Amino acid sequence: MQCRHFTIRLAPEHAREDEARLNVFLSSVHIHSVQVSTTTVRGAGWSVLVFYEARGARASRPGLDAAPPLRYRVA
């Protein structure tokens, strides 16, 4: 699994461009989860952290979504 960070600036002249960049990325990967929060670093906006896997990576790694095997301790 990998992660990538995006900032969506609130100013209308930037928001469309930032959203378009994020949407292109989201449509090109398998998304595991997304974390969103507000930010004031470099101006007001949204901070978006995407956890993802590249397309095709699931097929090459069988059992990726399976739970790890249980380990029992014999007393």
C-alpha positions in Angstrom: 0.0 0.0 0.0 1.2 3.5 -0.7 0.0 7.0 0.2 -0.2 10.3 -1.6 -1.0 13.8 -0.3 -3.1 16.4 -2.1 -4.1 20.0 -1.1 -7.3 21.4 -2.3 -7.1 25.2 -2.1 -10.4 27.0 -1.4 -10.0 29.9 -3.7 -12.3 29.2 -6.7 -9.6 30.0 -9.2 -7.5 27.1 -7.8 -10.1 24.7 -6.4 -11.2 23.4 -9.8 -7.6 22.6 -10.9 -6.8 20.9 -7.6 -10.0 18.9 -7.6 -9.4 17.8 -11.2 -5.9 16.6 -10.3 -7.2 14.6 -7.4 -10.1 13.1 -9.5 -7.7 12.0 -12.2 -5.5 10.3 -9.6 -8.4 8.6 -7.8 -9.7 7.2 -11.0 -6.3 5.6 -11.8 -5.8 3.6 -8.6 -7.5 1.2 -6.2 -8.3 3.2 -3.1 -8.0 1.7 0.4 -8.9 4.8 2.4 -9.0 8.6 2.3 -8.3 10.9 5.3 -9.4 14.6 5.0 -8.8 17.6 7.2 -8.7 21.3 6.9 -5.4 23.1 6.6 -4.0 26.6 6.9 -0.5 25.8 5.6 0.1 27.8 2.5 -3.5 29.2 2.7 -6.8 27.8 3.6 -7.9 24.5 2.1 -8.4 20.8 2.5 -5.6 18.3 3.1 -6.3 15.0 1.5 -4.3 11.8 2.2 -5.1 8.9 -0.1 -4.0 5.3 0.8 -4.0 3.3 -2.4 -2.6 0.5 -4.5 -1.6 0.8 -8.1 -3.9 -0.9 -10.6 -2.8 -4.4 -11.3 -1.0 -4.7 -8.0 -3.8 -6.8 -6.5 -3.6 -9.4 -9.3 0.1 -9.8 -8.7 -0.3 -10.2 -4.9 -2.9 -12.8 -4.2 -4.4 -12.8 -0.7 -3.7 -9.1 -0.2 -7.2 -8.5 1.3 -7.2 -11.7 3.3 -6.6 -11.5 7.0 -3.2 -12.6 8.2 -2.9 -16.2 9.4 -3.6 -16.8 13.1 -0.7 -17.9 15.2 -1.5 -20.2 18.1 0.8 -20.8 21.0 0.7 -24.4 22.2 1.1 -24.6 26.0 
